[in-house]
Amino acid sequence: MSESSLLIRSSSWVLAVAWFNRFLGFASVFALARLLSPEDFGAFAILLLVVQLASVLTDIGVEQYYIQQPHVTRADLNSCWTLNLLVKASLTFALVISSPVILAFFERETYLIAMIVMSFLPLINALGNGYIIHLKRSMAFHRFVKLAAFGQILGSVTSIAIAWYFESYWALVVGMLINAISQSLMSYFLLSERTVFSFEQFGKLWLFGKWLLLRNAVAHVRAKFDVWFAAGMFNLSNVGGYNTIKDVAMLPSREIVGPLLQVFFSFMSQDNRAKTSFERIYATCLAMLLLCSPMAVGLYLIAEDVTLILLGEQWVKYAPVLANLAILILSATAGDFASDALVSKGMVKHVFAYDLLTLLTTLLFLLFTYQLLTSPSSLSVFRAILSIFMFSSSILWLYFSLKLNALRLVRMFSGAALCASFMAVCVFIVKSAIDETFTRAVACVFAGVMSYLAALYVTTALPVFAHQEQLLLKKATSDLKTRLLARHHDGT
């Protein structure tokens, strides 16, 4: 199978499951936002924030190590799974023991039982079938991506049922737990291969992972500092409002682009294993821009409609927050892409240096402006300004670290910007012409998709993108058309 066909096959599976998960995610948020209050979401946000930070602080990058290695053995795979399991088991024990102290710091002692329950999430996730790491390296995503859909179904149904009966934040806690348990269990039913305990490669893993461990901690604090700030400065309702709206803004990045980046990390790592060029990094950058630019622009333009339709009347006051945070779709994905590209080349120190530098810049900026951040809206403006800086700096850092072709990158960004700008004009015209909320939102999405694809088609034919990107887009379109026609013939 050719590289482009393998990439399209893997991406197709990931996209299909991602769209399914996105639909379920929207349906779940649609229901839960009407059954639970912003205070419930605020309580869950604080609990999840603690667990996520602790989990990141113990992430030594076993997957990244295994995927980017030129040659691997079964002992490498077993050691990766074993070390991750031991670390997460230790984390769960530490969280359970320290839960009373952590909640006392936030003055939320009433959530102790929920905190203890959520402490088991890292261990449950680590208990999954370790062979999935090898499948990611081999880009055989079609063999396991359905696990995410299965877990999302059970988790969403459980959350909605508990919310309907009890109207409590426990709906969110138990739903996430069921999602994790079901994915770990099903990984052993769907895959016959197994990993076993092994300690052979722990030394190599630590040499690779020590920098990634520091990088993950710094990157997580940088990404979540605004929620930490809200948790310390706002009341529970505004914490829930800000965090929930931020989650909605991040849905496209998390549910669509994020899973695709897993495919592209394996794709980029093959450059390192084959000792070839940076072509896969350019291809991934192009895909990131073409996917994220229209989503960020579109969400900004119809933020109020999305808030009203998805969350309901009690959340409309947070619509400006969603508009401001739409840029996160682009900035967060660009940061992940730059990090993955550097890690795929084994340049973990460069990633840590960048994350540390941008974190210090963020904290310095916050130090001089925190007195102005008195509401979710003002905090979101601060976050949006910072996101523009993060987006620009991540691409520049990647450019200087890998010595990429500047003109090629500029043409790539220019092409994506032209397409997104044309789409924005079309969406604005449609938005101005329709009054009814749901009809306007649907019409805007349809107009945005069609105008963006039309602009992309024209731009590809013109000398806007570099020759390599033009060939890549034409090749991807041709391969996709061939696959669709083949499926059509098989169906008939």
C-alpha positions, 0 to 999 in steps of 0.5 A, spaced: 500 500 500 502 506 498 504 512 503 498 516 501 493 510 501 495 508 508 495 515 510 488 516 507 486 509 510 488 511 517 485 518 517 479 515 514 478 511 520 480 516 525 475 521 522 469 517 521 470 515 529 472 522 530 465 525 527 461 519 530 464 521 537 463 529 535 456 527 534 455 524 541 459 529 544 454 534 542 448 530 543 451 529 550 453 536 551 446 538 549 442 534 554 447 535 560 447 543 559 440 543 560 439 537 566 445 540 570 447 547 572 454 551 571 455 550 578 455 542 577 460 543 571 464 548 575 465 542 581 467 537 575 472 542 572 476 542 578 476 535 580 478 533 572 483 539 573 487 536 578 487 529 575 489 531 569 495 535 572 497 529 576 496 524 570 501 529 565 506 530 571 507 522 570 507 522 563 514 519 560 512 519 553 512 511 552 508 512 546 512 517 543 518 513 544 516 507 541 513 510 535 519 514 533 524 509 534 528 507 527 527 499 530 523 496 535 523 489 539 517 486 542 521 487 549 521 495 547 513 494 547 512 490 553 517 495 557 513 501 555 506 498 557 509 496 564 513 502 565 506 506 564 502 501 568 507 502 574 507 509 574 499 510 573 498 505 579 503 509 583 499 516 581 492 513 583 495 511 590 498 518 591 492 522 589 487 517 593 492 519 599 492 526 598 485 528 596 483 531 602 489 536 602 488 538 595 480 539 596 482 543 602 486 548 598 480 549 593 476 549 599 471 544 596 472 538 601 465 536 600 467 533 593 472 528 597 468 521 595 468 524 587 475 526 587 477 519 590 473 515 584 476 520 579 483 518 582 482 511 579 482 514 571 489 514 570 490 507 572 484 504 568 487 508 562 493 504 563 490 497 564 488 497 556 491 493 551 498 495 550 499 492 543 495 499 541 502 502 541 504 498 536 498 499 532 499 506 532 506 505 530 504 501 524 498 506 522 493 500 523 488 505 526 482 501 523 484 496 528 482 500 535 479 506 533 472 503 534 474 503 542 473 510 542 466 510 539 464 504 544 466 508 550 463 514 548 456 511 547 456 508 554 459 514 557 454 519 554 448 514 556 450 513 563 452 521 564 445 523 561 441 517 565 444 520 572 443 527 570 436 526 569 435 522 575 439 525 580 441 532 577 448 532 580 455 533 578 456 525 579 453 524 572 459 527 569 464 523 574 461 516 573 460 517 565 467 519 564 469 513 569 465 508 565 468 511 558 475 509 561 473 502 563 469 500 557 475 502 552 480 498 557 476 492 557 474 492 550 481 493 548 482 485 550 476 483 546 477 486 540 485 485 539 488 478 540 495 480 541 497 481 548 503 485 552 506 482 558 510 485 564 518 487 562 523 491 565 528 490 560 528 497 557 527 502 563 533 505 562 532 507 555 525 509 556 527 514 562 533 517 558 528 519 552 522 520 557 525 525 562 525 531 558 518 529 555 516 529 562 518 536 564 515 538 557 508 535 558 508 538 565 510 545 562 505 544 556 499 542 561 500 548 565 500 553 560 494 550 556 490 550 563 493 556 566 486 560 565 482 554 568 486 554 574 486 562 574 478 561 574 478 556 579 481 560 584 478 567 582 471 566 580 465 563 583 463 556 582 458 558 576 463 562 572 468 556 573 463 552 570 461 557 565 468 558 562 471 551 562 464 548 559 465 554 553 472 552 553 471 545 552 466 547 546 471 551 543 476 545 543 471 540 541 473 540 533 480 540 535 480 535 540 475 530 537 477 531 530 484 534 529 487 531 535 485 524 533 488 525 526 494 528 529 496 521 532 496 518 525 500 524 522 505 523 528 506 516 526 506 519 519 512 524 520 516 519 525 517 515 518 521 520 516 525 519 522 525 512 521 527 512 513 532 518 514 529 522 508 526 529 508 521 533 511 516 532 506 511 529 511 512 535 516 510 539 510 504 535 509 502 535 516 502 542 516 498 543 510 493 538 513 492 542 520 491 549 516 486 547 511 482 543 517 483 548 523 482 555 519 475 554 517 473 551 523 476 557 527 473 562 523 466 559 522 465 558 530 467 565 531 462 568 526 456 563 529 458 563 536 452 566 539 447 561 535 452 555 537 451 557 544 444 557 544 442 551 540 448 547 544 447 549 551 441 553 552 438 559 554 442 559 561 449 559 557 447 565 552 451 570 557 457 566 555 457 566 548 462 572 547 467 567 551 466 562 545 467 567 540 474 569 543 476 562 544 475 560 537 482 561 536 484 555 540 482 551 535 488 553 531 493 555 536 492 549 540 493 544 534 499 548 531 502 547 538 501 540 538 503 539 531 510 543 532 511 539 538 509 532 535 514 534 529 520 535 533 519 529 537 518 525 531 525 527 530 527 526 537 528 533 538 525 533 545 529 538 548 527 543 543 520 542 545 521 543 552 525 549 551 519 552 547 514 550 552 518 553 558 519 559 554 512 560 552 510 558 559 514 564 562 512 569 557 504 567 559 506 568 567 509 574 566 503 577 561 498 574 567 502 578 572 501 585 569 494 584 567 491 579 572 487 585 575 483 586 569 481 579 569 475 580 573 470 576 569 470 570 564 469 574 558 475 578 560 479 572 561 477 569 554 480 576 551 486 575 555 486 567 552 485 569 545 491 574 545 495 569 548 493 564 543 495 568 537 502 569 540 502 561 541 500 560 534 505 564 531 511 562 536 510 555 535 510 555 527 517 560 528 520 555 533 519 549 528 521 553 522 528 555 526 529 548 529 528 544 523 530 549 518 524 549 514 523 553 507 520 559 509 517 561 502 514 554 502 511 555 509 508 563 507 505 560 501 502 555 505 499 560 510 497 565 505 493 559 501 489 557 507 488 564 509 485 566 502 480 560 503 478 562 510 477 569 508 473 568 502 469 563 507 468 568 512 465 573 507 460 568 505 458 566 512 457 573 514 452 575 508 448 568 510 448 570 517 446 577 516 440 575 511 436 570 516 433 571 523 431 564 525 437 561 530 437 554 528 436 555 520 441 561 520 446 556 523 445 550 519 445 555 513 451 558 515 455 551 516 452 549 509 455 556 506 461 555 509 463 548 507 461 550 500 464 556 499 471 554 503 471 548 498 470 552 492 475 557 494 480 551 496 479 548 489 480 555 485 486 556 490 489 549 488 489 551 481 492 557 482 500 558 483 498 560 491 501 554 494 508 551 493 508 546 487 509 540 492 503 542 496 499 542 489 501 535 487 499 533 494 492 536 494 491 533 487 494 526 489 490 526 496 483 528 492 485 523 486 486 517 492 480 519 495 476 519 489 478 512 487 477 509 494 470 512 494 468 509 487 471 503 489 466 502 495 461 504 490 462 499 485 463 494 491 456 496 494 453 495 487 
